[in-house]
Amino acid sequence: MVLILMVSVAITVDRVSTERIRTEVRQEWQAKIDDLALDLQGRILQNITTVWGLAASVSVEPELGEARFQELAAVIFRLATELRNIGLAPDFVINNIYPLEGNEAAIGLDLRTQSLPAEQVLMLMETERAVFSGPINLVQGGQGLAARIPIFSSDSGEFWGVVSVILDLQSLYEAVNLGIIMQEAQLVLSTSSDPSNSESIFFGTQEASWKWPVYNALDMHGTSWHLFAQPKAGWPDQPPQPLLLRGILALLVLLVTAATFWLTRLLLKDRQMQQWFSGLFELAPVGIALFDASSNQLLRANPSLKSILGEHPRSLAFFNKTFDEYGNLSTDDCEGLTETLARSERLNGRQGYVKDNTGALKPIMLHGLNLITTDGKPVVWLIVEDMSEQNKAERLKNQFISTVSHELRTPLTSISGALGLLANQAAGTLPDSALRLTRIAHRNSEQLTHLVNDLLDIEKLIAGKMTLEMKALQVSDLVRECVENIGNYASDHQVTVEIRQLADVKVTADKRRLMQALNNLLSNAIKFSPEHSDVLVYTETENHKVRIKVQDFGKGIPPEFEPSVFEKFAQAETDGRCSKAGTGLGLAITRELMLKMHGSVGFTSRPGQGATFWLELTEAE
């Protein structure tokens, strides 16, 4: 049945494709012939319209002399390039002609006895329009199209005569590129509407075998020409590239058959994959649950979920109650889980606390996915991680860092002080080699002291133990003080810190901590600036917000590093190595300090064009 169906489809497609391509080709040729006829008729009318100027001159000046006629005719010939000759025929008798050479025999010719039938004479008199006749065989050779333009005296309105115009058909054919079209088509111009009437054909192939040619008629006052054309190869009788089309249809039959077997195997494989995923679902170390998004009811849960939460999560509503970091129940501060998933398809890393079977608070992290099943049923997959051990390890790590930092701070201060005295030769003159080593040790001890202080600061900030003395500060004074303090550091790096426009405003902040935050930005800008470059410091204000900006002209921040700029111990790397020495805590501390002072920190950067970091605070009232 599939084979019969496909053969029927193939035959239908073949016929439809053939008819479609034939129609397209006919439409293409019809458009060509229409354009050709329009162009040809336009050329004729353009030439005749030019000659009407002569007729207008004669109607005003009936006794036009030979010299004046020759002058006007010469101008017309320059404008109308397809003209063969022009003659003035008062009362239908030619007494002036241009060009005269070769046309002397036409002088005194009565048009009514030669080429102008009585019906065309009557047509001229009644319609007062140009009358065409032809094609006519010319004595000089070739064919022409005759046009007679009637002239009526402008004074009396009486008929004066005609302007006789002969257009050279060969020039007309060349002007519309008939020869080019003849290279790819059978084309004729005829005075008959029957293309098989060879006696009426005056241009083209008289022996052509016509089969549904395209057609256009050129209707001119007094005569009609008929234009017929068809491709030399005839109209298409099969689709384009028939072997390819029929080969594709045959291949389609094979593919449909193969697809039937493939779908069967795919269904079997899908069933096997479901069995495998079912095993993973049951053995996963994290809690996994499937909920009906419409009713919020639990559809399925793995054993790990039950071990983490017990029998409580029978509904998504169980997770709508979240707990803050101190264990206090809060139902208003945090958006419910169902509302979050209703707004977005995914939920990543939502942390909180829930009560376990014993009533104790247990830290968890939630990941959710909202999707639609194949039968249109909305469901929610929820992954629940027990963060108890991870939080415990994090606390132990922070306690260890805090303890080590505190224990190192006192001896480091003593070591750094002693090395400073030795380096300044306060305890006596040292040999040059010993002095050099002492200064290196002093510099490294100071760097280690800065690291310990940074670790203690970040630990205090995270634990909420740092107290701030908030008061109104003059921004310009604070910036100048910071720039002055960091002058030696800038000189060591051969960098100039330049202060630009500073707003005369005040902000509410802790002076020491705001200077620490700005100093971190300045030291980073200096550190990442090339030698003999500038670091610019200036402020901007908008909507009662003040931004202190620090701009450098270094290499900028790599795009892949931008999300990690304010993370602890984050440092950009170049060729697998840290580009500059540092602890990676400065910007993390800056961010925490600005948050504590109800401000913010940010940056803009373009690789290769430097970076601009800013601190933002609200103006003091």
N, C-alpha and C positions, 0 to 999 in steps of 0.2 A: 504493500500500500504506500509505503514511503517512496519506493522507486517510481510507482505510477504518478504519485503526487508531484515528485520532483521533475519527472519528464514533462508533465503538463505545465508546470511552472516554467520550465526551461523554454518550451515552445512559445508560451505566452510572453515571456521576457524577451525572447528573440524577436518576435513580431513587434512588440511595443517599442523595443529599442530601435528596430529598423525604421518604423514609422516616425519615431521621434527624431532620429537623425535626418530623415528625409525632410521632415517639416522644418527642422532648424536650417538645413541647407537652402530650402526654398525661401524661407524668410530672409536669410542672409542675401540671397541673390535678388529677391524682390526689393530689399533695401538698396542694393547696389543700383538696380535699374531705375528705381524711383529717384535716387540721387542723380543718376546720369541724365534722366529726362529733365529733371528740374534744372540741372546745370546747363544743359543744351538750350532749353527754352529761355533760361535767364540770359545766356549769351546773346541769343537772337534779339530779345527785347532790349537788352542793354545797347546793342548797336543801333536798333531802330529808334530808341529813345534819344540817342545822340543826334540823329538826323532830324528829329522833330524841331531842333533849334533852327535848322536851315528853313524848314517850312514856315516857322514863325516869322523869320526875317523876310521871306518872300511875301507873306500875307500883308506885311506892313509896307514893303517896298516892291510892288509888282514889277516895276521896270528895272529889275536888278541887272546891272551890267555884267559882261563876261569877266572882267577883272575882279569885280567884287564877288562873283560866284566862285571863281577859282580860289580866291583867298579864303572864303568860308569853307569850301569843300576840303581844302588842304588841312584846315584845323580839325574838321570832323574826322578825316582819315587818320590823323594822329591819335585821336581819342578812341575811335572804333576800328580796331585792328583787323577785324574779319571782313571788312567791306571790300567789294571788287570794283564797283563804280557807282557814281551818283549822277543822276540826270534830272534836269528841270524840263518838265513837259507841260507848257501852257496849252490848255484844251487838248491834253493827251498827246501832243506832238513834241518830241524832244528837240530843244534848240540849244541846250547847254549840257555838257557832260564832263565829268572829271573822274579819272585822268583822261585827257583828250587823246593822248598818244595811244594808238591801237584801237580806239573807239570812234574814229571819225565817221565810220559807216552808220553809226547810230543817230547822227544829226539828221533831223527831218523825219525820223521814224514815227509813225502813228501807232501808238500802243494798242488801240482798239482793233487794229487789223492784224496785229502780230501775236501778242501774248496776253491780252487783257480781254477776257470774254465779257459779253454784255451783262451777265448777272453780277460780275465783280464790279463793273462800272456802276451799276445800280446800287450795289452794296456800298461803294465808296461815297456816292452822293447822299444816300439815306443815313448811314451811320456816322459819317465824318471820322472814321477810324481807318488805320492802315489796313490794307488787304494784302494777304500773302498768297503766293502761288509758287508751285514748284514741288520737287526740284525740276530745274530746266537745264538742258544741255547748252553750254555757252559756246559761242563761235570761237572764242579764244582758247577753248579747251577746258575740260572739267565741268563740274556742275555747280549751280548756284541756286539760291533761294531769292525770289523776287518779292519785293515789298513796295507797294504804292501808297504814298501818304497824300491824302487830299489837302488842297490849299484853297482857302476861301479868303477873299479880300477883307481886310479888317475894316475898310471904309464902307463898302456896299454890302458885304456879306455874300456876294455872288461867287460862284465856283470859278476859280482861276485856272486850276490844272492840278498836276500831281508832281511829287518828287518820286522818281523811280530809283529804287535802291536794289543793288544786286549784292548778296552776301556770298562769299566763297565757302562752299560746303567743306572743302578739304581743310581750310583753316579752322572752321568750327569744330570738325572732328578732332583735330590736333589739340585745340584749346581745351576740350573736355576729356582728353586722353582715351579716346575710343580705341586706339590701336593697342593700348596696354590691356584693356578688357578683352579684346579679341584674341589675345594670346591664351586665355584660359576659358573662353566661352564661345559658343555658337551664338552670334548676335546679328540681327538684321534690322534695318529701318525700312519701312514699307508704307505705301499710301493706302494699303488695304488692311483690314482687320483680320485677314486670313493669312497666316504665315506661309501657307503652302502655295499661295498665288505668287509665283516667281516673277511674273511680269511687272508686278507692283513694287518689287524690292529694288531700292536704289542704293543700298549700302549693306554689305555683309555677304554671308555664304548663301547662295541661292539653292544649293543642293542639300541643305541641312535636313536631317530627319528629326522632326519635332515630336516631343512627347511631354506634354504638360509644361510648356514653356512659361516663364514669368512674363508679364506684359505691362506696358504703360503706354498711354496715348498722349501725344503732344498736340493739343488743340490750339490752332492759331486761326485768326480771323481770315477765313477764305480757304483754308486747307487743314488737313489733319495728318500727322505722321504717327505711325504705330511702331513701337519698339518691342521686340521679342528677344528673349535670351534663355539659354540653358547651359549648364556645364558641358564642356567637350566630352567628358567621361560619362555624361548622363547622371540621372539622379541615383542616389545610393539605393541598392536593392538588398542590403544586408547590414547588420549592425557594425559599427567600427570595431576592428580587431575581433572578428568572429571567432577565430580559434581560441583567443584568450578568454572571451566570454563563455564559450561553450566548455572550455577546459575548467573554468571556475565553477560552472554549474555541476560538472561531473565531480569535481573535488568536493563541492558542497554535499553531494549525495553521500560520499565516503565519510565526510566529517560528521554528518547527522548520524550515520550508523555508528561511527566510532564514539560519538558523544553519548549515545545511549548506553554503551558498555561502560564508558568512563563515569557517567553519573551514577551508575549502579555501584561501581567500585568506590566512588567518592562517598556514597551513603554508608557503605560498609566501613570505610575508613573513619568517617565521622563518628560512627557508633563506637568504634574502637577507641578514638580519641576521647570521647565522653567517658568511657570506662577509665582511661588513664587519668583524666582530670578529676574524676570522682575520687580516685585514690589520693591524688595530690590534695584535694579539698579536705579529705578526712585526716591526712597526716601533716598538714601545714602547721608550723609552730606558732603562727599568728592566728588570731580569731577571724573567721570569715562568716558573714551572714548575708542572706538574701531576703529582702523585704519587698512586699507589695507596696509600690509607691502610692497607690490610690487609698488603701486602707491603713498603710503603715504597719501591717501585721507581718510577723516573721514567717517566712516560708521554709527556710532551711538554715541550719547553723552547724558548724563543724565542732568537734570535741574541744579544740583549743579555745573557742569562744566561751564555751561553758566553763572551762577551767579558769578563765580570766574573770568572767562576770557572773558565773553561776546561772541560775534559771531566770534572772531578772529581765534580760532584753527580749521580751515577747513583742515589743513594738518599738518603732523608731522614736516614739515619744520619750522613751527611757533616756535617750541621749540628748534630749532637748534641755535637760538640766545640766549645766556646767558648773565647775567650781574654780575659784581663783586660786592663786598660788599659795594662799594661806589656809586653804581648806574651808573657807566660808561658802555656804550655799548661795548661789546667785542665779536667779532666773530672768533678771531684767537686763544685765549688762551684756550678755552674749546672745547673739542671734541663734535661734534654734537650728538644729541640723536639717530638718525638713525644709525650712525656709531657705537655707543656704543652697541645698540641692535643687530646689525649685527655681532658683535664680541662675545657677550655673550647672553644667553637666558634671563637673568634677569637684571634689573636695580633697585637698592635699594638706596633710600635716596639721590638722586641728587638734590642739592639745587641751587637756582638761583633767578633771578628777571625777571618778564615780565611786559609789560605795560598793564594796564587795559583799560576799555572803555574811561576813562578820560585822558589817557596818563601818569598817575602816575605809578611809579614802585611798583610792588607788589611782596613780597617774597613768593616763592612757593617751595614745595618739590615734586619731581617726583618719582614714582615707576612704572616700566614697566615690561611687560612679553611678550616675543616673542614666539609664538607657531604656530603649523600647525593644521588647522581644518581637520575634517574627509574627506573632499573632496580635501585635499591637498593644500588648499589656506593658505598662510602665513598671519597672522594677529598680531597686537600688541594691547595688553590691556594697557592702561595708567591711572594711578591714580594720581590726582593732589590735593595736600593739600594746602590750604591757610595758610601760616605761619605768617600772620600779627599779630594776637592776641598772638600767642605763642612767637614771637619775642618781642612783646611789654611787655609781662609778664617777659621774660628773662631780658630785659633791666631794668625793674622796680626792679627785684630781685637784679641785679648787682649793681644798683644805691643804693638800700637799704643797701646791704652788704658794699659797699664802704663808704657810709655816716656813718653807724654805726661804721665801723672800724676806720675811721678818728676821729670820736667823742670819741671813747673809748681810742684811742692811748695816748692822752695827760694825762687824769686822771689816766690811768693805769701806765704810766711812773712815775707819782708822787707817786701813791700808792706803786708801787714796790720799788721805791727809799727809801720812808719812812720806809717801812717794812724791807728793807735791812739794814738801819741804826739801827733800833730797834733790828734786829736779830744779828747784830754785836756789840750790847750794846753800840753804840755811844752816846745814850741819857741817859745812866745810866744803872746800873745793874738791870736786871729783875729777878723775881723769876723763878725757873726752869720750872714750869708748864706754866707760861706766855711766857718764852723764847721758849719752844717747840711749842706752838701754833703760836707764831710770825714767827718762821722759816717755819712752814707748810704753813702759809698764804703767806709768801714771795715766797716760791717755787711755789705755785699755781698761784700767780700773774705773776711770770715770764713765766709760761706755757701759761697763757692767753695772755701775751704780744707777745709771739712767734706766737700764733694763729692769733692775729690781724695783725702782720707783714706778716705772710704767706698770709693771705687774701688780704692784700694790694699789695703784690708782684704779686700774681696770677692775680689780677684785672689789674695791670699795664701791665703785660705781654700780657694778652688777648686783652687789648685796644691798645697795641702798643705804650704805653707812657713811657716805660722804656728805658733810654739811656744807651748805653754801651761804655766803653772806651777800645777799642780794641788795644792791643799791643803785642809784642813778649814776651813770658814768658818762663822761664826755668822750664820744667816739674818737674825735680827732686827736685828743691828748693821748688816749690809750694806744692808738695806732702808732703815733710818733715814738712813744716810749718803747713799744715792741721793736720797731725798726732800729732804734738806737741800740737796744740791748743785743740785737743779733748782728750788729755791724761787723764785729771781729770774725764771726763765722762766715759772713759773706765775703770778707776780704780774703780769708784763707782759701775760699773757692774761686777767687777772682771774679766775683759777681757783684753787680751794683744793684742795691735795692732803692728804687725811686718811688717817692710818694707823689701821687697825682691829686686829683680833686677829692677833698674830704668834706663830707657834709657836716654842718654845724648842728648836730643833734645829740641827744642823750638816749641811752638804753639802760634798761634795768638788768643787771647781771652781777655775778661775782667777779671782781676785778682780776684776782689772781688766776681764776680758772679760765676766764675769757682770754687773758693774755697767754695762758698755756695753750689754749686752742688755736689762737692766731699764730703763736710761735711755732706750733706744729706745721701749720700751712706754710709759713715762711721758710722754715728749715727744709721742708720737702721741696719747695720751689727752687731754693738755692742749690740743694743737692742734685736736682735733676736738670739744672740749667747748664748749658755749655759755658766754657770760660769766656770772659770778656763780654758777657751778655747782661741784660737787665731783667730784674723782677719788678713788676709794677704793683703798687698797692693803692687802691682807691675805694670809694664808697658809692653806692647808688641807693636812692630812696624811692619808694612807691607804696601808696596806700598805707602809710604809717609803718612800713617795714623798712629796715635798714640792712643793707648787704655790704659786708666788708669783703672786698674781692682781692685775691692774690693771683696775679697772672705771670706765668713764665713762658719762655720760648724754647723749651726743650723738645724732646721727641714725642711728647704727649703720652696718653695712656692707651695701650693696646685694646681694641674693642672687646676681645675675649676676656680681658681682666676687669673691665668696668663693673660687672655685678659684684665683684669681690673686693672692691677698693676699701670699703669701710669694715671689712671683717678682721678679726684678730689674727695676727701673724701673717697677714696677706702681703705678698710682695710680688711685683711683676718680674717676670724672668725674660732674659734675652739669651738665646742660644743655650738654653738649659740651665743658665746660672742667674742668680739674682743680679739685677743690673746695678744696684747701689746697696751699700751696707746700711743696716738698720734693723730694728726689732720687729717692725710690722705692727706695732701697737699704737703708733701716734694718731692715725686717722680714726682707729676704733675708739680711742679715748676721747678724741675730739667730738665724735658723734654722740657718745654718751654724755659728755659735758654739756653739749648744746641742748640735748633733750632735757637734762636736769634744769637748764636755765630757760626752758620753754622756747627754745629756738630750733634752728635746723642748720644742716651743712649739706653742701652739694657741689657739683662741678660740671664743667663742660670741657670737652677735649676733642681735638681732631688729630689723628696720628701724623707726626711730622711737623705739627704747627703749635705745639705746646698745650698747656692746660690752664684753666682758670677755676680755682676753688673759691668758695664763698661761705661766709658765716652770716646767718640771717637772724635778726632779733626785732622785736617790736619796739617802736619808739616809746620812751618813758613819758608818762603824762605830766 
